[in-house]
């Protein structure tokens, strides 16, 4: 790993708004944000720039950027920290395990802005829009979301 990547991994461990594989978080998000605003997830958020900008544009909603790549996530997390944006945080997990981190019917919106296409047919089950993932997301969404 390059030094820059190692530095970023170390930095996000110190950010209070970045959660890496946290335990028992399913019903704790209201406490994290200290409000009852609707929660919006951006799955595969990458650098988190869209997540941060949406949080700035919609202060009456809470945004959580989800990705496994902490090195990329650092960019948005750092921007949110520098700009004191309180309605955004980041969750570093594998999306396959998302049901462990949120209570059923607790999410208002789910965004997948840049899904990895996994073009080969043999990799279709890895797409974030595959029916196994869509079934998981459906469990998380509030009725009518």
ROBAKE-805008 format. One record per atom (N, C-alpha, C, CB): chain; atom name; x, y, z; residue in three letters. Coordinates in steps of 0.001 Angstrom, whole numbers, always signed. Glycine has a CB too. Example, Ala and Ser with C-alpha at 12.3 -4.5 7.8 and 13.67 -1.06 7.14 Angstrom:
<recs>
A; N; +13190; -5690; +7800; ALA $
A; CA; +12300; -4500; +7800; ALA $
A; C; +13200; -3300; +7800; ALA $
A; CB; +11308; -4473; +9046; ALA $
A; N; +12850; -2250; +7080; SER $
A; CA; +13670; -1060; +7140; SER $
A; C; +12900; +30; +7870; SER $
A; CB; +14084; -598; +5725; SER $
</recs>
This chain:
<recs>
A; N; +837; -1195; +0; UNK $
A; CA; +0; +0; +0; UNK $
A; C; +874; +1247; +0; UNK $
A; CB; -948; +4; +1217; UNK $
A; N; +401; +2239; -663; UNK $
A; CA; +1139; +3490; -705; UNK $
A; C; +948; +4241; +606; UNK $
A; CB; +688; +4353; -1900; UNK $
A; N; +1875; +5128; +899; UNK $
A; CA; +1833; +5904; +2142; UNK $
A; C; +564; +6749; +2228; UNK $
A; CB; +3069; +6804; +2248; UNK $
A; N; +137; +7326; +1109; UNK $
A; CA; -1067; +8161; +1104; UNK $
A; C; -2291; +7345; +1521; UNK $
A; CB; -1289; +8780; -291; UNK $
A; N; -2372; +6135; +1007; UNK $
A; CA; -3495; +5261; +1330; UNK $
A; C; -3478; +4892; +2814; UNK $
A; CB; -3456; +3991; +460; UNK $
A; N; -2323; +4570; +3335; UNK $
A; CA; -2194; +4236; +4754; UNK $
A; C; -2548; +5420; +5644; UNK $
A; CB; -779; +3766; +5058; UNK $
A; N; -2136; +6606; +5214; UNK $
A; CA; -2449; +7823; +5962; UNK $
A; C; -3950; +8056; +5992; UNK $
A; CB; -1734; +9037; +5349; UNK $
A; N; -4612; +7833; +4863; UNK $
A; CA; -6062; +8018; +4800; UNK $
A; C; -6796; +7000; +5678; UNK $
A; CB; -6547; +7904; +3352; UNK $
A; N; -6356; +5756; +5645; UNK $
A; CA; -6981; +4731; +6496; UNK $
A; C; -6834; +5106; +7967; UNK $
A; CB; -6351; +3338; +6232; UNK $
A; N; -5676; +5591; +8337; UNK $
A; CA; -5455; +6003; +9733; UNK $
A; C; -6330; +7202; +10083; UNK $
A; CB; -3965; +6345; +9972; UNK $
A; N; -6467; +8131; +9153; UNK $
A; CA; -7257; +9342; +9409; UNK $
A; C; -8729; +9017; +9627; UNK $
A; CB; -7112; +10323; +8248; UNK $
A; N; -9317; +8167; +8784; UNK $
A; CA; -10751; +7907; +8950; UNK $
A; C; -11059; +7172; +10244; UNK $
A; CB; -11273; +7105; +7778; UNK $
A; N; -10079; +6508; +10802; UNK $
A; CA; -10290; +5867; +12105; UNK $
A; C; -10501; +6901; +13209; UNK $
A; CB; -9098; +4968; +12455; UNK $
A; N; -10036; +8107; +12980; UNK $
A; CA; -10187; +9166; +13986; UNK $
A; C; -11429; +10022; +13763; UNK $
A; CB; -8964; +10052; +13986; UNK $
A; N; -12078; +9889; +12610; UNK $
A; CA; -13265; +10691; +12303; UNK $
A; C; -14465; +10118; +13038; UNK $
A; CB; -13531; +10732; +10775; UNK $
A; N; -15155; +10963; +13787; UNK $
A; CA; -16322; +10491; +14538; UNK $
A; C; -17515; +10201; +13639; UNK $
A; CB; -16715; +11513; +15580; UNK $
A; N; -17520; +10688; +12426; UNK $
A; CA; -18639; +10463; +11518; UNK $
A; C; -18353; +9359; +10490; UNK $
A; CB; -18981; +11754; +10801; UNK $
A; N; -17301; +8573; +10709; UNK $
A; CA; -16998; +7419; +9871; UNK $
A; C; -17035; +6179; +10758; UNK $
A; CB; -15604; +7573; +9160; UNK $
A; N; -17833; +5213; +10337; UNK $
A; CA; -17998; +3976; +11101; UNK $
A; C; -17490; +2821; +10254; UNK $
A; CB; -19491; +3753; +11516; UNK $
A; N; -16498; +2100; +10789; UNK $
A; CA; -15925; +974; +10079; UNK $
A; C; -16377; -314; +10746; UNK $
A; CB; -14385; +1066; +10042; UNK $
A; N; -17190; -1074; +10055; UNK $
A; CA; -17693; -2354; +10528; UNK $
A; C; -18195; -2276; +11977; UNK $
A; CB; -16604; -3409; +10410; UNK $
A; N; -19057; -1294; +12294; UNK $
A; CA; -19503; -1139; +13684; UNK $
A; C; -20448; -2268; +14087; UNK $
A; CB; -20197; +220; +13877; UNK $
A; N; -20501; -2528; +15359; UNK $
A; CA; -21407; -3557; +15868; UNK $
A; C; -22598; -2890; +16545; UNK $
A; CB; -20675; -4506; +16857; UNK $
A; N; -23736; -3550; +16481; UNK $
A; CA; -24957; -3109; +17168; UNK $
A; C; -25374; -1687; +16801; UNK $
A; CB; -24761; -3200; +18661; UNK $
A; N; -25361; -1365; +15520; UNK $
A; CA; -25715; -18; +15087; UNK $
A; C; -27137; +95; +14559; UNK $
A; CB; -24760; +436; +14033; UNK $
A; N; -27822; -999; +14380; UNK $
A; CA; -29111; -998; +13681; UNK $
A; C; -30099; +35; +14216; UNK $
A; CB; -29730; -2361; +13770; UNK $
A; N; -30138; +240; +15506; UNK $
A; CA; -31105; +1180; +16077; UNK $
A; C; -30434; +2400; +16703; UNK $
A; CB; -31953; +478; +17120; UNK $
A; N; -29223; +2697; +16310; UNK $
A; CA; -28459; +3786; +16935; UNK $
A; C; -28300; +5030; +16060; UNK $
A; CB; -27102; +3284; +17309; UNK $
A; N; -28817; +5039; +14852; UNK $
A; CA; -28574; +6144; +13926; UNK $
A; C; -29199; +7454; +14388; UNK $
A; CB; -29102; +5792; +12562; UNK $
A; N; -30324; +7390; +15090; UNK $
A; CA; -30930; +8608; +15615; UNK $
A; C; -29972; +9281; +16598; UNK $
A; CB; -32285; +8295; +16299; UNK $
A; N; -29297; +8486; +17400; UNK $
A; CA; -28316; +9021; +18341; UNK $
A; C; -27083; +9575; +17655; UNK $
A; CB; -27908; +7957; +19313; UNK $
A; N; -26675; +8947; +16567; UNK $
A; CA; -25515; +9435; +15814; UNK $
A; C; -25796; +10831; +15270; UNK $
A; CB; -25161; +8467; +14657; UNK $
A; N; -26963; +10998; +14671; UNK $
A; CA; -27308; +12292; +14072; UNK $
A; C; -27943; +13251; +15072; UNK $
A; CB; -28250; +12085; +12905; UNK $
A; N; -28388; +12739; +16193; UNK $
A; CA; -29045; +13523; +17249; UNK $
A; C; -30282; +14236; +16721; UNK $
A; CB; -28069; +14545; +17842; UNK $
A; N; -31016; +13538; +15854; UNK $
A; CA; -32300; +14048; +15374; UNK $
A; C; -33103; +12884; +14795; UNK $
A; CB; -32098; +15176; +14304; UNK $
A; N; -34338; +13164; +14436; UNK $
A; CA; -35251; +12144; +13900; UNK $
A; C; -35463; +12315; +12387; UNK $
A; CB; -36607; +12211; +14631; UNK $
A; N; -34600; +13036; +11717; UNK $
A; CA; -34774; +13280; +10282; UNK $
A; C; -34687; +11970; +9495; UNK $
A; CB; -33712; +14279; +9771; UNK $
A; N; -35316; +11932; +8317; UNK $
A; CA; -35245; +10733; +7476; UNK $
A; C; -33799; +10409; +7098; UNK $
A; CB; -36091; +10919; +6206; UNK $
A; N; -33523; +9123; +6949; UNK $
A; CA; -32180; +8669; +6580; UNK $
A; C; -32170; +8268; +5117; UNK $
A; CB; -31723; +7486; +7473; UNK $
A; N; -31162; +8766; +4406; UNK $
A; CA; -30948; +8458; +2992; UNK $
A; C; -29600; +7755; +2876; UNK $
A; CB; -30996; +9760; +2098; UNK $
A; N; -29585; +6601; +2219; UNK $
A; CA; -28337; +5875; +1990; UNK $
A; C; -27866; +6094; +563; UNK $
A; CB; -28515; +4369; +2273; UNK $
A; N; -26569; +6300; +401; UNK $
A; CA; -25971; +6226; -925; UNK $
A; C; -25057; +5018; -910; UNK $
A; CB; -25191; +7548; -1303; UNK $
A; N; -25423; +4001; -1668; UNK $
A; CA; -24644; +2774; -1720; UNK $
A; C; -23543; +2897; -2755; UNK $
A; CB; -25542; +1572; -2033; UNK $
A; N; -22382; +2351; -2442; UNK $
A; CA; -21195; +2455; -3292; UNK $
A; C; -20871; +3926; -3524; UNK $
A; CB; -21411; +1719; -4647; UNK $
A; N; -20747; +4665; -2443; UNK $
A; CA; -20582; +6122; -2507; UNK $
A; C; -19224; +6564; -3022; UNK $
A; CB; -20802; +6712; -1155; UNK $
A; N; -18258; +5673; -3086; UNK $
A; CA; -16934; +6053; -3588; UNK $
A; C; -16311; +7133; -2733; UNK $
A; CB; -17024; +6526; -5032; UNK $
A; N; -15997; +8262; -3336; UNK $
A; CA; -15378; +9369; -2609; UNK $
A; C; -16362; +10112; -1719; UNK $
A; CB; -14754; +10333; -3580; UNK $
A; N; -17644; +9847; -1876; UNK $
A; CA; -18641; +10455; -1001; UNK $
A; C; -18989; +11888; -1333; UNK $
A; CB; -18172; +10396; +387; UNK $
A; N; -18539; +12368; -2470; UNK $
A; CA; -18809; +13761; -2833; UNK $
A; C; -20296; +14021; -3046; UNK $
A; CB; -18040; +14130; -4090; UNK $
A; N; -20987; +13072; -3682; UNK $
A; CA; -22429; +13218; -3900; UNK $
A; C; -23154; +13203; -2552; UNK $
A; CB; -22969; +12084; -4827; UNK $
A; N; -22755; +12310; -1676; UNK $
A; CA; -23366; +12218; -344; UNK $
A; C; -23232; +13545; +397; UNK $
A; CB; -22715; +11081; +478; UNK $
A; N; -22054; +14108; +402; UNK $
A; CA; -21794; +15370; +1095; UNK $
A; C; -22600; +16511; +478; UNK $
A; CB; -20295; +15702; +1057; UNK $
A; N; -22620; +16587; -841; UNK $
A; CA; -23356; +17668; -1494; UNK $
A; C; -24864; +17541; -1291; UNK $
A; CB; -23038; +17690; -2979; UNK $
A; N; -25375; +16338; -1262; UNK $
A; CA; -26798; +16144; -976; UNK $
A; C; -27106; +16557; +470; UNK $
A; CB; -27208; +14664; -1218; UNK $
A; N; -26208; +16247; +1393; UNK $
A; CA; -26398; +16652; +2788; UNK $
A; C; -26423; +18171; +2916; UNK $
A; CB; -25288; +16067; +3674; UNK $
A; N; -25583; +18843; +2164; UNK $
A; CA; -25579; +20312; +2174; UNK $
A; C; -26875; +20864; +1588; UNK $
A; CB; -24372; +20855; +1386; UNK $
A; N; -27362; +20237; +534; UNK $
A; CA; -28559; +20720; -149; UNK $
A; C; -29849; +20434; +625; UNK $
A; CB; -28645; +20096; -1516; UNK $
A; N; -29856; +19359; +1417; UNK $
A; CA; -31062; +18945; +2130; UNK $
A; C; -30771; +18757; +3620; UNK $
A; CB; -31623; +17644; +1526; UNK $
A; N; -30665; +19847; +4370; UNK $
A; CA; -30310; +19749; +5792; UNK $
A; C; -31377; +19074; +6660; UNK $
A; CB; -30041; +21123; +6332; UNK $
A; N; -32582; +18870; +6139; UNK $
A; CA; -33643; +18207; +6910; UNK $
A; C; -33626; +16694; +6711; UNK $
A; CB; -35012; +18764; +6513; UNK $
A; N; -32574; +16182; +6092; UNK $
A; CA; -32396; +14737; +5919; UNK $
A; C; -30999; +14367; +6392; UNK $
A; CB; -32614; +14308; +4427; UNK $
A; N; -30858; +13126; +6837; UNK $
A; CA; -29551; +12597; +7220; UNK $
A; C; -29059; +11680; +6107; UNK $
A; CB; -29623; +11834; +8586; UNK $
A; N; -27788; +11803; +5753; UNK $
A; CA; -27218; +11029; +4655; UNK $
A; C; -26096; +10138; +5165; UNK $
A; CB; -26702; +11957; +3546; UNK $
A; N; -26109; +8904; +4687; UNK $
A; CA; -25056; +7950; +5028; UNK $
A; C; -24490; +7392; +3732; UNK $
A; CB; -25594; +6803; +5949; UNK $
A; N; -23201; +7629; +3513; UNK $
A; CA; -22503; +7062; +2370; UNK $
A; C; -21942; +5712; +2764; UNK $
A; CB; -21381; +8003; +1870; UNK $
A; N; -22230; +4705; +1974; UNK $
A; CA; -21802; +3334; +2277; UNK $
A; C; -20856; +2848; +1187; UNK $
A; CB; -23027; +2380; +2404; UNK $
A; N; -19717; +2340; +1604; UNK $
A; CA; -18747; +1779; +659; UNK $
A; C; -17764; +933; +1456; UNK $
A; CB; -18001; +2909; -151; UNK $
A; N; -17018; +116; +773; UNK $
A; CA; -15986; -700; +1413; UNK $
A; C; -14611; -42; +1301; UNK $
A; CB; -15951; -2099; +789; UNK $
A; N; -14457; +877; +368; UNK $
A; CA; -13159; +1498; +101; UNK $
A; C; -12921; +2721; +989; UNK $
A; CB; -13061; +1898; -1369; UNK $
A; N; -12271; +2522; +2107; UNK $
A; CA; -11994; +3610; +3036; UNK $
A; C; -11088; +4673; +2472; UNK $
A; CB; -11393; +3072; +4272; UNK $
A; N; -10177; +4281; +1597; UNK $
A; CA; -9264; +5232; +973; UNK $
A; C; -10034; +6268; +162; UNK $
A; CB; -8257; +4501; +79; UNK $
A; N; -11041; +5813; -575; UNK $
A; CA; -11857; +6730; -1378; UNK $
A; C; -12774; +7555; -480; UNK $
A; CB; -12689; +5950; -2418; UNK $
A; N; -13388; +6898; +473; UNK $
A; CA; -14347; +7529; +1374; UNK $
A; C; -13738; +8707; +2126; UNK $
A; CB; -14879; +6511; +2360; UNK $
A; N; -12459; +8666; +2327; UNK $
A; CA; -11738; +9719; +3031; UNK $
A; C; -12039; +11099; +2443; UNK $
A; CB; -10237; +9447; +2985; UNK $
A; N; -12142; +11191; +1130; UNK $
A; CA; -12332; +12488; +451; UNK $
A; C; -13607; +13170; +954; UNK $
A; CB; -12401; +12295; -1093; UNK $
A; N; -14730; +12471; +897; UNK $
A; CA; -15991; +13040; +1357; UNK $
A; C; -16021; +13246; +2854; UNK $
A; CB; -17132; +12158; +950; UNK $
A; N; -15455; +12304; +3586; UNK $
A; CA; -15432; +12417; +5043; UNK $
A; C; -14631; +13637; +5485; UNK $
A; CB; -14844; +11147; +5667; UNK $
A; N; -13517; +13875; +4823; UNK $
A; CA; -12690; +15038; +5136; UNK $
A; C; -13431; +16331; +4800; UNK $
A; CB; -11355; +14973; +4369; UNK $
A; N; -14117; +16348; +3661; UNK $
A; CA; -14869; +17537; +3259; UNK $
A; C; -15987; +17828; +4267; UNK $
A; CB; -15459; +17351; +1839; UNK $
A; N; -16707; +16804; +4688; UNK $
A; CA; -17786; +16986; +5676; UNK $
A; C; -17221; +17515; +6990; UNK $
A; CB; -18539; +15651; +5919; UNK $
A; N; -16066; +17019; +7372; UNK $
A; CA; -15412; +17468; +8599; UNK $
A; C; -14975; +18923; +8477; UNK $
A; CB; -14204; +16577; +8922; UNK $
A; N; -14337; +19261; +7383; UNK $
A; CA; -13854; +20632; +7168; UNK $
A; C; -14980; +21646; +7085; UNK $
A; CB; -13031; +20698; +5907; UNK $
A; N; -16104; +21245; +6491; UNK $
A; CA; -17222; +22161; +6299; UNK $
A; C; -18270; +22068; +7409; UNK $
A; CB; -17872; +21891; +4971; UNK $
A; N; -17968; +21276; +8429; UNK $
A; CA; -18843; +21124; +9600; UNK $
A; C; -20262; +20696; +9221; UNK $
A; CB; -18897; +22429; +10379; UNK $
A; N; -20375; +19765; +8311; UNK $
A; CA; -21679; +19258; +7883; UNK $
A; C; -22077; +18150; +8860; UNK $
A; CB; -21639; +18727; +6389; UNK $
A; N; -23158; +18372; +9573; UNK $
A; CA; -23552; +17473; +10660; UNK $
A; C; -24547; +16389; +10251; UNK $
A; CB; -24140; +18273; +11770; UNK $
A; N; -25160; +16511; +9081; UNK $
A; CA; -26170; +15537; +8696; UNK $
A; C; -25641; +14501; +7701; UNK $
A; CB; -27362; +16247; +8106; UNK $
A; N; -24359; +14206; +7793; UNK $
A; CA; -23754; +13206; +6923; UNK $
A; C; -22766; +12365; +7723; UNK $
A; CB; -23051; +13874; +5718; UNK $
A; N; -22739; +11081; +7410; UNK $
A; CA; -21704; +10212; +7958; UNK $
A; C; -21424; +9114; +6936; UNK $
A; CB; -22136; +9607; +9343; UNK $
A; N; -20431; +8323; +7215; UNK $
A; CA; -20004; +7286; +6287; UNK $
A; C; -19899; +5960; +7011; UNK $
A; CB; -18664; +7651; +5636; UNK $
A; N; -20265; +4916; +6294; UNK $
A; CA; -20271; +3565; +6846; UNK $
A; C; -19431; +2681; +5944; UNK $
A; CB; -21722; +3008; +6983; UNK $
A; N; -18332; +2189; +6489; UNK $
A; CA; -17436; +1319; +5715; UNK $
A; C; -17786; -132; +6022; UNK $
A; CB; -15928; +1612; +6043; UNK $
A; N; -18514; -731; +5078; UNK $
A; CA; -18936; -2131; +5209; UNK $
A; C; -19027; -2747; +3821; UNK $
A; CB; -20307; -2244; +5957; UNK $
A; N; -19215; -4045; +3789; UNK $
A; CA; -19576; -4723; +2544; UNK $
A; C; -21095; -4630; +2433; UNK $
A; CB; -19070; -6237; +2517; UNK $
A; N; -21594; -4237; +1303; UNK $
A; CA; -23034; -4018; +1146; UNK $
A; C; -23819; -5314; +1336; UNK $
A; CB; -23333; -3424; -234; UNK $
A; N; -23189; -6458; +1128; UNK $
A; CA; -23854; -7739; +1356; UNK $
A; C; -24327; -7889; +2805; UNK $
A; CB; -22916; -8884; +998; UNK $
A; N; -23729; -7134; +3714; UNK $
A; CA; -24056; -7246; +5145; UNK $
A; C; -24910; -6091; +5651; UNK $
A; CB; -22783; -7317; +5960; UNK $
A; N; -25500; -5323; +4763; UNK $
A; CA; -26183; -4082; +5135; UNK $
A; C; -27324; -4294; +6132; UNK $
A; CB; -26722; -3412; +3898; UNK $
A; N; -27962; -5435; +6106; UNK $
A; CA; -29089; -5677; +7014; UNK $
A; C; -28665; -5696; +8482; UNK $
A; CB; -29763; -6992; +6663; UNK $
A; N; -27399; -5906; +8737; UNK $
A; CA; -26884; -5899; +10117; UNK $
A; C; -26784; -4484; +10692; UNK $
A; CB; -25510; -6568; +10165; UNK $
A; N; -26804; -3481; +9846; UNK $
A; CA; -26486; -2124; +10275; UNK $
A; C; -27676; -1174; +10344; UNK $
A; CB; -25480; -1556; +9364; UNK $
A; N; -28841; -1639; +9909; UNK $
A; CA; -30039; -802; +9937; UNK $
A; C; -31247; -1633; +10346; UNK $
A; CB; -30279; -143; +8561; UNK $
A; N; -32128; -1013; +11093; UNK $
A; CA; -33365; -1676; +11486; UNK $
A; C; -34284; -1791; +10274; UNK $
A; CB; -34065; -905; +12637; UNK $
A; N; -35133; -2811; +10241; UNK $
A; CA; -36086; -2916; +9139; UNK $
A; C; -36966; -1663; +9068; UNK $
A; CB; -36961; -4179; +9301; UNK $
A; N; -37269; -1245; +7867; UNK $
A; CA; -38130; -104; +7590; UNK $
A; C; -37661; +1186; +8272; UNK $
A; CB; -39535; -419; +8024; UNK $
A; N; -36352; +1406; +8273; UNK $
A; CA; -35799; +2603; +8916; UNK $
A; C; -35205; +3604; +7921; UNK $
A; CB; -34737; +2199; +9910; UNK $
A; N; -35192; +3257; +6652; UNK $
A; CA; -34539; +4080; +5631; UNK $
A; C; -35593; +4711; +4723; UNK $
A; CB; -33539; +3233; +4796; UNK $
A; N; -35444; +5993; +4446; UNK $
A; CA; -36401; +6707; +3595; UNK $
A; C; -36082; +6603; +2110; UNK $
A; CB; -36447; +8157; +3988; UNK $
A; N; -34784; +6624; +1778; UNK $
A; CA; -34373; +6564; +373; UNK $
A; C; -33058; +5800; +273; UNK $
A; CB; -34229; +7995; -235; UNK $
A; N; -32896; +5110; -845; UNK $
A; CA; -31629; +4454; -1156; UNK $
A; C; -31225; +4897; -2557; UNK $
A; CB; -31745; +2881; -1058; UNK $
A; N; -30005; +5391; -2660; UNK $
A; CA; -29466; +5836; -3934; UNK $
A; C; -28299; +4934; -4332; UNK $
A; CB; -29017; +7319; -3857; UNK $
A; N; -28302; +4519; -5582; UNK $
A; CA; -27166; +3804; -6171; UNK $
A; C; -26801; +4591; -7416; UNK $
A; CB; -27508; +2274; -6505; UNK $
A; N; -25938; +5551; -7245; UNK $
A; CA; -25657; +6475; -8343; UNK $
A; C; -24706; +5903; -9387; UNK $
A; CB; -25084; +7746; -7798; UNK $
A; N; -23753; +5096; -8968; UNK $
A; CA; -22792; +4511; -9902; UNK $
A; C; -22572; +3038; -9570; UNK $
A; CB; -21450; +5280; -9861; UNK $
A; N; -23541; +2192; -9895; UNK $
A; CA; -23353; +772; -9580; UNK $
A; C; -22265; +168; -10465; UNK $
A; CB; -24677; -5; -9757; UNK $
A; N; -21509; -738; -9891; UNK $
A; CA; -20489; -1442; -10654; UNK $
A; C; -21219; -2387; -11603; UNK $
A; CB; -19483; -2221; -9713; UNK $
A; N; -20980; -2286; -12908; UNK $
A; CA; -21802; -3040; -13852; UNK $
A; C; -21542; -4549; -13888; UNK $
A; CB; -21595; -2494; -15205; UNK $
A; N; -20357; -5014; -13496; UNK $
A; CA; -20040; -6443; -13585; UNK $
A; C; -20591; -7003; -14896; UNK $
A; CB; -20624; -7221; -12365; UNK $
A; N; -20009; -6607; -15990; UNK $
A; CA; -20546; -6877; -17318; UNK $
A; C; -20692; -8356; -17669; UNK $
A; CB; -19684; -6233; -18323; UNK $
A; N; -19791; -9193; -17214; UNK $
A; CA; -19901; -10606; -17558; UNK $
A; C; -21126; -11216; -16884; UNK $
A; CB; -18624; -11368; -17147; UNK $
A; N; -21830; -12048; -17609; UNK $
A; CA; -23050; -12680; -17089; UNK $
A; C; -22759; -13484; -15824; UNK $
A; CB; -23678; -13591; -18156; UNK $
A; N; -21589; -14070; -15735; UNK $
A; CA; -21253; -14878; -14554; UNK $
A; C; -21103; -14026; -13292; UNK $
A; CB; -19961; -15654; -14803; UNK $
A; N; -20936; -12724; -13457; UNK $
A; CA; -20779; -11806; -12323; UNK $
A; C; -22067; -11048; -11994; UNK $
A; CB; -19669; -10813; -12615; UNK $
A; N; -23151; -11358; -12676; UNK $
A; CA; -24410; -10622; -12505; UNK $
A; C; -24869; -10605; -11049; UNK $
A; CB; -25499; -11236; -13379; UNK $
A; N; -24615; -11666; -10322; UNK $
A; CA; -25072; -11733; -8921; UNK $
A; C; -24347; -10735; -8024; UNK $
A; CB; -24872; -13142; -8373; UNK $
A; N; -23276; -10127; -8511; UNK $
A; CA; -22536; -9135; -7736; UNK $
A; C; -23018; -7702; -7962; UNK $
A; CB; -21078; -9227; -8070; UNK $
A; N; -23900; -7508; -8927; UNK $
A; CA; -24408; -6167; -9212; UNK $
A; C; -25275; -5684; -8065; UNK $
A; CB; -25204; -6151; -10529; UNK $
A; N; -25134; -4425; -7697; UNK $
A; CA; -25941; -3856; -6617; UNK $
A; C; -27414; -3764; -6989; UNK $
A; CB; -25422; -2481; -6248; UNK $
A; N; -27728; -3973; -8257; UNK $
A; CA; -29121; -3979; -8705; UNK $
A; C; -29640; -5402; -8935; UNK $
A; CB; -29261; -3162; -9989; UNK $
A; N; -28880; -6399; -8535; UNK $
A; CA; -29310; -7800; -8640; UNK $
A; C; -30478; -8022; -7688; UNK $
A; CB; -28132; -8786; -8317; UNK $
A; N; -31360; -8932; -8029; UNK $
A; CA; -32566; -9135; -7220; UNK $
A; C; -32284; -9520; -5770; UNK $
A; CB; -33414; -10196; -7849; UNK $
A; N; -31153; -10173; -5492; UNK $
A; CA; -30850; -10506; -4082; UNK $
A; C; -30586; -9235; -3269; UNK $
A; CB; -29619; -11456; -3995; UNK $
A; N; -29924; -8246; -3892; UNK $
A; CA; -29682; -6975; -3218; UNK $
A; C; -30966; -6165; -3107; UNK $
A; CB; -28615; -6171; -3962; UNK $
A; N; -31756; -6144; -4179; UNK $
A; CA; -33007; -5385; -4157; UNK $
A; C; -33937; -5896; -3052; UNK $
A; CB; -33709; -5472; -5525; UNK $
A; N; -33932; -7202; -2818; UNK $
A; CA; -34753; -7774; -1740; UNK $
A; C; -34265; -7281; -372; UNK $
A; CB; -34718; -9327; -1793; UNK $
A; N; -32954; -7156; -207; UNK $
A; CA; -32411; -6638; +1056; UNK $
A; C; -32804; -5179; +1246; UNK $
A; CB; -30873; -6784; +1091; UNK $
A; N; -32647; -4385; +197; UNK $
A; CA; -32976; -2965; +297; UNK $
A; C; -34447; -2785; +656; UNK $
A; CB; -32655; -2239; -1022; UNK $
A; N; -35305; -3632; +83; UNK $
A; CA; -36742; -3525; +338; UNK $
A; C; -37049; -3695; +1828; UNK $
A; CB; -37510; -4573; -483; UNK $
A; N; -36304; -4546; +2502; UNK $
A; CA; -36494; -4743; +3946; UNK $
A; C; -36148; -3486; +4747; UNK $
A; CB; -35640; -5913; +4433; UNK $
A; N; -35215; -2710; +4244; UNK $
A; CA; -34757; -1526; +4949; UNK $
A; C; -35668; -315; +4741; UNK $
A; CB; -33363; -1188; +4509; UNK $
A; N; -36330; -262; +3606; UNK $
A; CA; -37117; +922; +3258; UNK $
A; C; -38422; +1021; +4050; UNK $
A; CB; -37426; +912; +1777; UNK $
A; N; -38737; +2243; +4412; UNK $
A; CA; -40011; +2518; +5065; UNK $
A; C; -41143; +2262; +4066; UNK $
A; CB; -40061; +3985; +5605; UNK $
A; N; -42328; +1920; +4539; UNK $
A; CA; -43443; +1724; +3614; UNK $
A; C; -43666; +2973; +2761; UNK $
A; CB; -44726; +1371; +4386; UNK $
A; N; -43831; +2778; +1478; UNK $
A; CA; -44062; +3874; +554; UNK $
A; C; -42803; +4594; +102; UNK $
A; CB; -44974; +4845; +1176; UNK $
A; N; -41645; +4153; +586; UNK $
A; CA; -40387; +4817; +219; UNK $
A; C; -39992; +4429; -1190; UNK $
A; CB; -39257; +4456; +1210; UNK $
</recs>
